[in-house]
């Protein structure tokens, strides 16, 4: 579904102060899985195309992903992504309260 910034912020803010696991993928060319950190703050900026910025570990680290257009929210998982002109995954940021399978 298209990103709803208010719903996305509400969900992610529930996890502030908790350990989270991150999966970040950029196609072609980049992949990071099972990064573990404590969520400190969340920022979502944009209109139709969004930037998500996570402050981690008491502001000791950050991750920012831009060009995001779609989201999926569930109890323990948030998936934020975008697709290229032929509907292939272009980038994704997945945030979970549990480790991802390898």
Biopython code that builds the backbone (N, CA, C, O; Angstrom):
import numpy as np
from Bio.PDB.StructureBuilder import StructureBuilder

atoms = [
    (1, "UNK", "N", (0.838, -1.172, 0.000)),
    (1, "UNK", "CA", (0.000, 0.000, 0.000)),
    (1, "UNK", "C", (0.886, 1.240, 0.000)),
    (1, "UNK", "O", (1.999, 1.190, 0.523)),
    (2, "UNK", "N", (0.431, 2.334, -0.563)),
    (2, "UNK", "CA", (1.209, 3.574, -0.528)),
    (2, "UNK", "C", (1.488, 3.989, 0.919)),
    (2, "UNK", "O", (0.721, 3.678, 1.830)),
    (3, "UNK", "N", (2.591, 4.690, 1.104)),
    (3, "UNK", "CA", (2.967, 5.124, 2.447)),
    (3, "UNK", "C", (1.935, 6.097, 3.003)),
    (3, "UNK", "O", (1.527, 7.049, 2.336)),
    (4, "UNK", "N", (1.528, 5.837, 4.228)),
    (4, "UNK", "CA", (0.732, 6.747, 5.044)),
    (4, "UNK", "C", (1.671, 7.178, 6.162)),
    (4, "UNK", "O", (1.903, 6.420, 7.105)),
    (5, "UNK", "N", (2.213, 8.389, 6.065)),
    (5, "UNK", "CA", (3.265, 8.805, 6.990)),
    (5, "UNK", "C", (2.801, 8.810, 8.441)),
    (5, "UNK", "O", (3.586, 8.487, 9.333)),
    (6, "UNK", "N", (1.560, 9.166, 8.696)),
    (6, "UNK", "CA", (1.063, 9.182, 10.076)),
    (6, "UNK", "C", (0.999, 7.775, 10.655)),
    (6, "UNK", "O", (1.407, 7.562, 11.796)),
    (7, "UNK", "N", (0.498, 6.818, 9.895)),
    (7, "UNK", "CA", (0.427, 5.430, 10.367)),
    (7, "UNK", "C", (1.823, 4.847, 10.549)),
    (7, "UNK", "O", (2.073, 4.114, 11.506)),
    (8, "UNK", "N", (2.734, 5.173, 9.631)),
    (8, "UNK", "CA", (4.108, 4.682, 9.721)),
    (8, "UNK", "C", (4.791, 5.227, 10.971)),
    (8, "UNK", "O", (5.413, 4.473, 11.720)),
    (9, "UNK", "N", (4.676, 6.531, 11.196)),
    (9, "UNK", "CA", (5.267, 7.130, 12.396)),
    (9, "UNK", "C", (4.671, 6.537, 13.669)),
    (9, "UNK", "O", (5.397, 6.222, 14.612)),
    (10, "UNK", "N", (3.371, 6.388, 13.693)),
    (10, "UNK", "CA", (2.710, 5.832, 14.879)),
    (10, "UNK", "C", (3.239, 4.436, 15.192)),
    (10, "UNK", "O", (3.517, 4.123, 16.350)),
    (11, "UNK", "N", (3.377, 3.602, 14.173)),
    (11, "UNK", "CA", (3.871, 2.240, 14.381)),
    (11, "UNK", "C", (5.314, 2.246, 14.862)),
    (11, "UNK", "O", (5.636, 1.590, 15.853)),
    (12, "UNK", "N", (6.183, 2.974, 14.179)),
    (12, "UNK", "CA", (7.598, 2.959, 14.543)),
    (12, "UNK", "C", (7.843, 3.599, 15.907)),
    (12, "UNK", "O", (8.726, 3.157, 16.642)),
    (13, "UNK", "N", (7.091, 4.615, 16.251)),
    (13, "UNK", "CA", (7.280, 5.262, 17.563)),
    (13, "UNK", "C", (6.928, 4.326, 18.713)),
    (13, "UNK", "O", (7.380, 4.544, 19.837)),
    (14, "UNK", "N", (6.142, 3.302, 18.463)),
    (14, "UNK", "CA", (5.852, 2.299, 19.497)),
    (14, "UNK", "C", (7.119, 1.543, 19.894)),
    (14, "UNK", "O", (7.193, 0.978, 20.985)),
    (15, "UNK", "N", (8.106, 1.535, 19.014)),
    (15, "UNK", "CA", (9.332, 0.774, 19.257)),
    (15, "UNK", "C", (10.482, 1.631, 19.781)),
    (15, "UNK", "O", (11.577, 1.108, 19.991)),
    (16, "UNK", "N", (10.271, 2.924, 19.998)),
    (16, "UNK", "CA", (11.337, 3.770, 20.546)),
    (16, "UNK", "C", (11.746, 3.212, 21.909)),
    (16, "UNK", "O", (10.906, 2.904, 22.755)),
    (17, "UNK", "N", (13.060, 3.094, 22.093)),
    (17, "UNK", "CA", (13.612, 2.536, 23.323)),
    (17, "UNK", "C", (13.766, 1.028, 23.299)),
    (17, "UNK", "O", (14.276, 0.446, 24.257)),
    (18, "UNK", "N", (13.335, 0.383, 22.223)),
    (18, "UNK", "CA", (13.427, -1.078, 22.104)),
    (18, "UNK", "C", (14.510, -1.481, 21.111)),
    (18, "UNK", "O", (14.878, -0.716, 20.218)),
    (19, "UNK", "N", (15.009, -2.699, 21.289)),
    (19, "UNK", "CA", (15.928, -3.277, 20.308)),
    (19, "UNK", "C", (15.158, -3.573, 19.034)),
    (19, "UNK", "O", (14.062, -4.131, 19.075)),
    (20, "UNK", "N", (15.736, -3.197, 17.907)),
    (20, "UNK", "CA", (15.152, -3.513, 16.607)),
    (20, "UNK", "C", (16.224, -4.151, 15.734)),
    (20, "UNK", "O", (17.420, -4.045, 16.005)),
    (21, "UNK", "N", (15.767, -4.808, 14.691)),
    (21, "UNK", "CA", (16.645, -5.416, 13.698)),
    (21, "UNK", "C", (16.334, -4.773, 12.360)),
    (21, "UNK", "O", (15.173, -4.524, 12.034)),
    (22, "UNK", "N", (17.381, -4.505, 11.582)),
    (22, "UNK", "CA", (17.239, -3.789, 10.318)),
    (22, "UNK", "C", (17.691, -4.643, 9.149)),
    (22, "UNK", "O", (18.684, -5.365, 9.228)),
    (23, "UNK", "N", (16.946, -4.544, 8.076)),
    (23, "UNK", "CA", (17.342, -5.110, 6.790)),
    (23, "UNK", "C", (17.226, -3.964, 5.792)),
    (23, "UNK", "O", (16.168, -3.347, 5.670)),
    (24, "UNK", "N", (18.315, -3.681, 5.077)),
    (24, "UNK", "CA", (18.307, -2.608, 4.083)),
    (24, "UNK", "C", (18.858, -3.166, 2.781)),
    (24, "UNK", "O", (19.906, -3.811, 2.758)),
    (25, "UNK", "N", (18.138, -2.910, 1.710)),
    (25, "UNK", "CA", (18.548, -3.426, 0.403)),
    (25, "UNK", "C", (18.350, -2.344, -0.642)),
    (25, "UNK", "O", (17.320, -1.670, -0.672)),
    (26, "UNK", "N", (19.354, -2.188, -1.503)),
    (26, "UNK", "CA", (19.282, -1.273, -2.641)),
    (26, "UNK", "C", (19.656, -2.085, -3.868)),
    (26, "UNK", "O", (20.717, -2.709, -3.905)),
    (27, "UNK", "N", (18.794, -2.080, -4.866)),
    (27, "UNK", "CA", (19.035, -2.875, -6.077)),
    (27, "UNK", "C", (19.239, -1.974, -7.282)),
    (27, "UNK", "O", (18.473, -1.034, -7.496)),
    (28, "UNK", "N", (20.260, -2.254, -8.063)),
    (28, "UNK", "CA", (21.273, -3.275, -7.802)),
    (28, "UNK", "C", (22.331, -2.755, -6.838)),
    (28, "UNK", "O", (22.590, -1.553, -6.788)),
    (29, "UNK", "N", (22.933, -3.640, -6.086)),
    (29, "UNK", "CA", (24.173, -3.303, -5.444)),
    (29, "UNK", "C", (24.336, -3.232, -3.951)),
    (29, "UNK", "O", (25.477, -3.092, -3.512)),
    (30, "UNK", "N", (23.318, -3.313, -3.121)),
    (30, "UNK", "CA", (23.574, -3.203, -1.695)),
    (30, "UNK", "C", (22.627, -4.038, -0.865)),
    (30, "UNK", "O", (21.450, -4.183, -1.193)),
    (31, "UNK", "N", (23.166, -4.597, 0.241)),
    (31, "UNK", "CA", (22.380, -5.502, 1.069)),
    (31, "UNK", "C", (22.976, -5.506, 2.471)),
    (31, "UNK", "O", (24.183, -5.692, 2.631)),
    (32, "UNK", "N", (22.154, -5.306, 3.474)),
    (32, "UNK", "CA", (22.582, -5.341, 4.874)),
    (32, "UNK", "C", (21.471, -6.020, 5.659)),
    (32, "UNK", "O", (20.313, -5.614, 5.559)),
    (33, "UNK", "N", (21.796, -7.038, 6.434)),
    (33, "UNK", "CA", (20.746, -7.809, 7.111)),
    (33, "UNK", "C", (21.104, -8.037, 8.574)),
    (33, "UNK", "O", (22.255, -8.313, 8.911)),
    (34, "UNK", "N", (20.110, -7.917, 9.425)),
    (34, "UNK", "CA", (20.202, -8.196, 10.856)),
    (34, "UNK", "C", (21.093, -7.240, 11.624)),
    (34, "UNK", "O", (21.734, -7.627, 12.601)),
    (35, "UNK", "N", (21.135, -5.979, 11.178)),
    (35, "UNK", "CA", (21.746, -4.965, 12.022)),
    (35, "UNK", "C", (20.877, -4.806, 13.255)),
    (35, "UNK", "O", (19.651, -4.757, 13.151)),
    (36, "UNK", "N", (21.497, -4.726, 14.416)),
    (36, "UNK", "CA", (20.735, -4.624, 15.662)),
    (36, "UNK", "C", (21.060, -3.300, 16.328)),
    (36, "UNK", "O", (22.224, -2.910, 16.421)),
    (37, "UNK", "N", (20.015, -2.603, 16.795)),
    (37, "UNK", "CA", (20.205, -1.313, 17.451)),
    (37, "UNK", "C", (18.995, -1.021, 18.324)),
    (37, "UNK", "O", (17.978, -1.711, 18.250)),
    (38, "UNK", "N", (19.118, -0.002, 19.142)),
    (38, "UNK", "CA", (17.984, 0.495, 19.917)),
    (38, "UNK", "C", (17.443, 1.725, 19.210)),
    (38, "UNK", "O", (18.187, 2.666, 18.935)),
    (39, "UNK", "N", (16.163, 1.720, 18.918)),
    (39, "UNK", "CA", (15.539, 2.845, 18.215)),
    (39, "UNK", "C", (15.422, 4.034, 19.163)),
    (39, "UNK", "O", (14.874, 3.914, 20.259)),
    (40, "UNK", "N", (15.940, 5.178, 18.730)),
    (40, "UNK", "CA", (15.928, 6.393, 19.544)),
    (40, "UNK", "C", (14.864, 7.382, 19.070)),
    (40, "UNK", "O", (14.141, 7.956, 19.884)),
    (41, "UNK", "N", (14.767, 7.582, 17.753)),
    (41, "UNK", "CA", (13.756, 8.487, 17.199)),
    (41, "UNK", "C", (13.523, 8.142, 15.734)),
    (41, "UNK", "O", (14.321, 7.439, 15.113)),
    (42, "UNK", "N", (12.417, 8.645, 15.192)),
    (42, "UNK", "CA", (11.986, 8.328, 13.828)),
    (42, "UNK", "C", (11.535, 9.613, 13.144)),
    (42, "UNK", "O", (10.853, 10.444, 13.744)),
    (43, "UNK", "N", (11.927, 9.765, 11.872)),
    (43, "UNK", "CA", (11.485, 10.906, 11.074)),
    (43, "UNK", "C", (11.030, 10.387, 9.713)),
    (43, "UNK", "O", (11.709, 9.563, 9.102)),
    (44, "UNK", "N", (9.891, 10.864, 9.243)),
    (44, "UNK", "CA", (9.376, 10.519, 7.916)),
    (44, "UNK", "C", (9.046, 11.831, 7.223)),
    (44, "UNK", "O", (8.227, 12.608, 7.714)),
    (45, "UNK", "N", (9.682, 12.080, 6.084)),
    (45, "UNK", "CA", (9.490, 13.334, 5.352)),
    (45, "UNK", "C", (9.114, 13.030, 3.914)),
    (45, "UNK", "O", (9.595, 12.061, 3.327)),
    (46, "UNK", "N", (8.252, 13.863, 3.350)),
    (46, "UNK", "CA", (7.920, 13.736, 1.943)),
    (46, "UNK", "C", (6.433, 13.763, 1.690)),
    (46, "UNK", "O", (5.617, 13.908, 2.600)),
    (47, "UNK", "N", (6.110, 13.619, 0.414)),
    (47, "UNK", "CA", (4.730, 13.577, -0.048)),
    (47, "UNK", "C", (4.716, 12.719, -1.307)),
    (47, "UNK", "O", (5.201, 13.157, -2.351)),
    (48, "UNK", "N", (4.189, 11.547, -1.234)),
    (48, "UNK", "CA", (4.157, 10.520, -2.278)),
    (48, "UNK", "C", (5.482, 9.776, -2.397)),
    (48, "UNK", "O", (5.484, 8.556, -2.564)),
    (49, "UNK", "N", (6.596, 10.475, -2.316)),
    (49, "UNK", "CA", (7.921, 9.847, -2.260)),
    (49, "UNK", "C", (8.553, 10.311, -0.950)),
    (49, "UNK", "O", (8.660, 11.511, -0.694)),
    (50, "UNK", "N", (8.970, 9.349, -0.120)),
    (50, "UNK", "CA", (9.342, 9.662, 1.256)),
    (50, "UNK", "C", (10.796, 9.339, 1.574)),
    (50, "UNK", "O", (11.442, 8.521, 0.919)),
    (51, "UNK", "N", (11.281, 10.023, 2.612)),
    (51, "UNK", "CA", (12.573, 9.739, 3.232)),
    (51, "UNK", "C", (12.274, 9.277, 4.656)),
    (51, "UNK", "O", (11.518, 9.925, 5.381)),
    (52, "UNK", "N", (12.871, 8.157, 5.050)),
    (52, "UNK", "CA", (12.744, 7.659, 6.415)),
    (52, "UNK", "C", (14.125, 7.729, 7.051)),
    (52, "UNK", "O", (15.113, 7.252, 6.492)),
    (53, "UNK", "N", (14.168, 8.328, 8.223)),
    (53, "UNK", "CA", (15.411, 8.588, 8.937)),
    (53, "UNK", "C", (15.245, 8.042, 10.347)),
    (53, "UNK", "O", (14.370, 8.489, 11.088)),
    (54, "UNK", "N", (16.075, 7.085, 10.719)),
    (54, "UNK", "CA", (16.024, 6.489, 12.052)),
    (54, "UNK", "C", (17.251, 6.899, 12.842)),
    (54, "UNK", "O", (18.378, 6.746, 12.373)),
    (55, "UNK", "N", (17.036, 7.416, 14.033)),
    (55, "UNK", "CA", (18.129, 7.678, 14.964)),
    (55, "UNK", "C", (18.229, 6.454, 15.868)),
    (55, "UNK", "O", (17.230, 5.981, 16.409)),
    (56, "UNK", "N", (19.449, 5.951, 16.022)),
    (56, "UNK", "CA", (19.670, 4.692, 16.727)),
    (56, "UNK", "C", (20.670, 4.869, 17.858)),
    (56, "UNK", "O", (21.501, 5.776, 17.827)),
    (57, "UNK", "N", (20.585, 4.002, 18.850)),
    (57, "UNK", "CA", (21.570, 3.920, 19.931)),
    (57, "UNK", "C", (21.914, 5.276, 20.529)),
    (57, "UNK", "O", (23.064, 5.712, 20.486)),
    (58, "UNK", "N", (20.906, 5.936, 21.087)),
    (58, "UNK", "CA", (21.101, 7.231, 21.747)),
    (58, "UNK", "C", (21.798, 8.237, 20.833)),
    (58, "UNK", "O", (22.694, 8.961, 21.268)),
    (59, "UNK", "N", (21.395, 8.278, 19.596)),
    (59, "UNK", "CA", (21.904, 9.185, 18.559)),
    (59, "UNK", "C", (23.361, 8.910, 18.194)),
    (59, "UNK", "O", (24.050, 9.798, 17.690)),
    (60, "UNK", "N", (23.835, 7.689, 18.442)),
    (60, "UNK", "CA", (25.202, 7.329, 18.074)),
    (60, "UNK", "C", (25.292, 6.801, 16.647)),
    (60, "UNK", "O", (26.386, 6.709, 16.090)),
    (61, "UNK", "N", (24.159, 6.455, 16.053)),
    (61, "UNK", "CA", (24.152, 5.998, 14.663)),
    (61, "UNK", "C", (22.807, 6.344, 14.035)),
    (61, "UNK", "O", (21.808, 6.551, 14.724)),
    (62, "UNK", "N", (22.814, 6.398, 12.712)),
    (62, "UNK", "CA", (21.608, 6.745, 11.962)),
    (62, "UNK", "C", (21.520, 5.877, 10.713)),
    (62, "UNK", "O", (22.514, 5.320, 10.250)),
    (63, "UNK", "N", (20.331, 5.780, 10.191)),
    (63, "UNK", "CA", (20.131, 5.222, 8.859)),
    (63, "UNK", "C", (19.068, 6.073, 8.185)),
    (63, "UNK", "O", (18.035, 6.395, 8.772)),
    (64, "UNK", "N", (19.347, 6.427, 6.942)),
    (64, "UNK", "CA", (18.399, 7.211, 6.154)),
    (64, "UNK", "C", (18.214, 6.528, 4.811)),
    (64, "UNK", "O", (19.185, 6.156, 4.152)),
    (65, "UNK", "N", (16.960, 6.367, 4.411)),
    (65, "UNK", "CA", (16.647, 5.791, 3.103)),
    (65, "UNK", "C", (15.633, 6.717, 2.452)),
    (65, "UNK", "O", (14.624, 7.073, 3.061)),
    (66, "UNK", "N", (15.906, 7.106, 1.207)),
    (66, "UNK", "CA", (14.970, 7.994, 0.518)),
    (66, "UNK", "C", (14.399, 7.318, -0.716)),
    (66, "UNK", "O", (14.813, 6.219, -1.086)),
    (67, "UNK", "N", (13.450, 7.982, -1.344)),
    (67, "UNK", "CA", (12.814, 7.434, -2.534)),
    (67, "UNK", "C", (11.809, 6.339, -2.242)),
    (67, "UNK", "O", (11.515, 5.529, -3.121)),
    (68, "UNK", "N", (11.272, 6.291, -1.027)),
    (68, "UNK", "CA", (10.357, 5.223, -0.622)),
    (68, "UNK", "C", (8.910, 5.588, -0.951)),
    (68, "UNK", "O", (8.507, 6.744, -0.816)),
    (69, "UNK", "N", (8.138, 4.596, -1.381)),
    (69, "UNK", "CA", (6.767, 4.862, -1.827)),
    (69, "UNK", "C", (5.714, 3.927, -1.232)),
    (69, "UNK", "O", (4.533, 4.271, -1.224)),
    (70, "UNK", "N", (6.108, 2.767, -0.737)),
    (70, "UNK", "CA", (5.145, 1.763, -0.276)),
    (70, "UNK", "C", (5.506, 1.264, 1.121)),
    (70, "UNK", "O", (6.662, 1.327, 1.540)),
    (71, "UNK", "N", (4.496, 0.770, 1.830)),
    (71, "UNK", "CA", (4.741, 0.235, 3.168)),
    (71, "UNK", "C", (3.827, -0.945, 3.446)),
    (71, "UNK", "O", (2.775, -1.114, 2.829)),
    (72, "UNK", "N", (4.276, -1.762, 4.411)),
    (72, "UNK", "CA", (3.469, -2.837, 4.952)),
    (72, "UNK", "C", (3.734, -2.849, 6.454)),
    (72, "UNK", "O", (4.889, -2.891, 6.880)),
    (73, "UNK", "N", (2.682, -2.814, 7.251)),
    (73, "UNK", "CA", (2.819, -2.807, 8.701)),
    (73, "UNK", "C", (2.196, -4.067, 9.275)),
    (73, "UNK", "O", (1.108, -4.472, 8.866)),
    (74, "UNK", "N", (2.891, -4.687, 10.225)),
    (74, "UNK", "CA", (2.318, -5.805, 10.965)),
    (74, "UNK", "C", (2.771, -5.689, 12.413)),
    (74, "UNK", "O", (3.471, -4.745, 12.779)),
    (75, "UNK", "N", (2.371, -6.643, 13.224)),
    (75, "UNK", "CA", (2.671, -6.599, 14.659)),
    (75, "UNK", "C", (4.159, -6.398, 14.945)),
    (75, "UNK", "O", (4.522, -5.537, 15.746)),
    (76, "UNK", "N", (5.024, -7.186, 14.298)),
    (76, "UNK", "CA", (6.453, -7.157, 14.606)),
    (76, "UNK", "C", (7.325, -6.760, 13.426)),
    (76, "UNK", "O", (8.545, -6.912, 13.491)),
    (77, "UNK", "N", (6.732, -6.254, 12.350)),
    (77, "UNK", "CA", (7.506, -5.958, 11.146)),
    (77, "UNK", "C", (6.947, -4.738, 10.424)),
    (77, "UNK", "O", (5.737, -4.580, 10.264)),
    (78, "UNK", "N", (7.875, -3.878, 9.991)),
    (78, "UNK", "CA", (7.548, -2.751, 9.116)),
    (78, "UNK", "C", (8.409, -2.896, 7.872)),
    (78, "UNK", "O", (9.627, -3.042, 7.974)),
    (79, "UNK", "N", (7.794, -2.859, 6.711)),
    (79, "UNK", "CA", (8.514, -2.910, 5.441)),
    (79, "UNK", "C", (8.186, -1.634, 4.678)),
    (79, "UNK", "O", (7.019, -1.324, 4.437)),
    (80, "UNK", "N", (9.237, -0.892, 4.297)),
    (80, "UNK", "CA", (9.073, 0.342, 3.535)),
    (80, "UNK", "C", (9.918, 0.163, 2.278)),
    (80, "UNK", "O", (11.096, -0.181, 2.375)),
    (81, "UNK", "N", (9.338, 0.391, 1.100)),
    (81, "UNK", "CA", (10.060, 0.061, -0.126)),
    (81, "UNK", "C", (9.661, 0.966, -1.280)),
    (81, "UNK", "O", (8.758, 1.796, -1.176)),
    (82, "UNK", "N", (10.372, 0.770, -2.382)),
    (82, "UNK", "CA", (10.015, 1.413, -3.652)),
    (82, "UNK", "C", (10.398, 0.465, -4.780)),
    (82, "UNK", "O", (11.166, -0.480, -4.594)),
    (83, "UNK", "N", (9.846, 0.742, -5.947)),
    (83, "UNK", "CA", (10.020, -0.139, -7.093)),
    (83, "UNK", "C", (10.457, 0.670, -8.303)),
    (83, "UNK", "O", (10.145, 1.856, -8.415)),
    (84, "UNK", "N", (11.187, 0.013, -9.215)),
    (84, "UNK", "CA", (11.645, 0.706, -10.417)),
    (84, "UNK", "C", (10.542, 0.734, -11.480)),
    (84, "UNK", "O", (9.408, 0.331, -11.221)),
    (85, "UNK", "N", (10.886, 1.211, -12.667)),
    (85, "UNK", "CA", (9.905, 1.410, -13.740)),
    (85, "UNK", "C", (9.306, 0.113, -14.295)),
    (85, "UNK", "O", (8.314, 0.154, -15.022)),
    (86, "UNK", "N", (9.902, -1.038, -13.958)),
    (86, "UNK", "CA", (9.321, -2.325, -14.370)),
    (86, "UNK", "C", (8.887, -3.151, -13.149)),
    (86, "UNK", "O", (8.830, -4.380, -13.205)),
    (87, "UNK", "N", (8.589, -2.459, -12.063)),
    (87, "UNK", "CA", (8.064, -3.050, -10.831)),
    (87, "UNK", "C", (9.002, -4.025, -10.128)),
    (87, "UNK", "O", (8.544, -4.929, -9.430)),
    (88, "UNK", "N", (10.313, -3.848, -10.306)),
    (88, "UNK", "CA", (11.284, -4.609, -9.519)),
    (88, "UNK", "C", (11.601, -3.813, -8.256)),
    (88, "UNK", "O", (11.554, -2.582, -8.266)),
    (89, "UNK", "N", (11.921, -4.510, -7.176)),
    (89, "UNK", "CA", (12.292, -3.842, -5.941)),
    (89, "UNK", "C", (13.508, -2.960, -6.184)),
    (89, "UNK", "O", (14.536, -3.443, -6.660)),
    (90, "UNK", "N", (13.406, -1.685, -5.867)),
    (90, "UNK", "CA", (14.523, -0.753, -6.021)),
    (90, "UNK", "C", (15.255, -0.555, -4.700)),
    (90, "UNK", "O", (16.485, -0.522, -4.661)),
    (91, "UNK", "N", (14.490, -0.425, -3.620)),
    (91, "UNK", "CA", (15.083, -0.279, -2.291)),
    (91, "UNK", "C", (14.060, -0.688, -1.254)),
    (91, "UNK", "O", (12.852, -0.572, -1.461)),
    (92, "UNK", "N", (14.570, -1.166, -0.138)),
    (92, "UNK", "CA", (13.685, -1.534, 0.962)),
    (92, "UNK", "C", (14.391, -1.299, 2.282)),
    (92, "UNK", "O", (15.606, -1.463, 2.396)),
    (93, "UNK", "N", (13.621, -0.919, 3.263)),
    (93, "UNK", "CA", (14.065, -0.854, 4.647)),
    (93, "UNK", "C", (13.051, -1.656, 5.445)),
    (93, "UNK", "O", (11.868, -1.318, 5.493)),
    (94, "UNK", "N", (13.528, -2.719, 6.065)),
    (94, "UNK", "CA", (12.664, -3.562, 6.883)),
    (94, "UNK", "C", (13.124, -3.429, 8.329)),
    (94, "UNK", "O", (14.317, -3.507, 8.624)),
    (95, "UNK", "N", (12.175, -3.230, 9.214)),
    (95, "UNK", "CA", (12.460, -3.037, 10.628)),
    (95, "UNK", "C", (11.618, -4.044, 11.392)),
    (95, "UNK", "O", (10.411, -4.151, 11.179)),
    (96, "UNK", "N", (12.274, -4.785, 12.291)),
    (96, "UNK", "CA", (11.582, -5.848, 13.012)),
    (96, "UNK", "C", (11.994, -5.847, 14.475)),
    (96, "UNK", "O", (13.070, -5.363, 14.827)),
    (97, "UNK", "N", (11.141, -6.386, 15.316)),
    (97, "UNK", "CA", (11.496, -6.574, 16.718)),
    (97, "UNK", "C", (12.164, -7.931, 16.948)),
    (97, "UNK", "O", (12.570, -8.244, 18.067)),
    (98, "UNK", "N", (12.276, -8.730, 15.892)),
    (98, "UNK", "CA", (12.919, -10.048, 15.955)),
    (98, "UNK", "C", (13.952, -10.151, 14.840)),
    (98, "UNK", "O", (13.803, -9.498, 13.808)),
    (99, "UNK", "N", (14.994, -10.957, 15.024)),
    (99, "UNK", "CA", (15.981, -11.129, 13.959)),
    (99, "UNK", "C", (15.343, -11.707, 12.697)),
    (99, "UNK", "O", (14.376, -12.467, 12.760)),
    (100, "UNK", "N", (15.905, -11.332, 11.559)),
    (100, "UNK", "CA", (15.474, -11.875, 10.272)),
    (100, "UNK", "C", (16.165, -13.211, 10.043)),
    (100, "UNK", "O", (17.272, -13.431, 10.536)),
    (101, "UNK", "N", (15.526, -14.096, 9.306)),
    (101, "UNK", "CA", (16.192, -15.346, 8.939)),
    (101, "UNK", "C", (17.300, -15.023, 7.941)),
    (101, "UNK", "O", (17.220, -14.052, 7.188)),
    (102, "UNK", "N", (18.313, -15.843, 7.954)),
    (102, "UNK", "CA", (19.463, -15.614, 7.065)),
    (102, "UNK", "C", (19.370, -16.530, 5.867)),
    (102, "UNK", "O", (20.239, -16.498, 4.996)),
]
sb = StructureBuilder()
sb.init_structure("model")
sb.init_model(0)
sb.init_chain("A")
sb.init_seg("    ")
for serial, (resi, resn, name, xyz) in enumerate(atoms, 1):
    if name == "N":
        sb.init_residue(resn, " ", resi, " ")
    sb.init_atom(name, np.array(xyz, "f"), 0.0, 1.0, " ", f" {name:<3s}", serial, name[0])
structure = sb.get_structure()
